[in-house]
Amino acid sequence: MDVLNEKTEKLFERKQVTVSIPVEKATPSRQEVQDELGKKFGSKELIAIKEIRQNFGEKKVQVTARIYNSKEA
């Protein structure tokens, strides 16, 4: 997993990240992506997937997600 972009949004108490994840088969589900991001960034309950994008024929997906500091945020 490669982090392409990471931006801290202090007002919303979150980070917005864009990562590239290599895949072997079909586009992964949101749950699978959330589990992968949880391994790298911490608690998966605080991660909201915004977008999963895969170009035709590529063996990688580009994921945009928001990682919150707490459940209240």
N, C-alpha and C positions, 0 to 999 in steps of 0.2 A: 504494500500500500504506500503510495507516494502522496504527500500533502502538497497540493498545487497552490492553495491560497488559504490563509487563515487571517480572519479579521475580528478584532474584539469590539463588541458593541456594548459599551458600559451602561448606556441608558436602559437597555433591555436586559442587562445582566446575562449576556450570552456571547458565544463565539460563533461566527459563521465560517465553516470550513468547506473547501472543495478538495476532494481526494480522487485519486485514480486507483482503481482496484482491478488487478488482473483476474480474468475468469476463463474457465475452460469450456463451459457449456452455455446454456441460455442465460439471459439476464437474471441476476439473483433477485429474490424477493426482498421486500423492505425489511423483514425480520432478519434475514441473513446479513444484510448490509448493516443493520443496527447492531447485530452481534459483533461484526468485524470492527465497527467504529468503537463499540464498547470496550474491546480489548485494548485499543490504542489510547482512547481519551478518557476512560473511566466508566462510570455507571451508565448502562445503556438506557435506563429509565429517564435520563435527562437529555436524551438525544432525539431530535425531531428531524426526520428525513424530508427534505424539501423536494429533491429531484434526483432521479436516477436516469442517466442518459447513456446510450450505447449506440455508436454508429454501426451501420451494417457491415458485417465481416470483421470487425475489430474484436480482439480478445481482451478488452478492458472496458470498464464502465467508469463514467465520471459521475460522482455523487456530490450533491450539495446538501449540507446538513447544518442544523443549528444545535449547539450544545449549550444547555442552560447551566447556570451556577447552582441553582437549587430548584426544587419542585414548585416553590412559590413564585418564581420568576416567570 
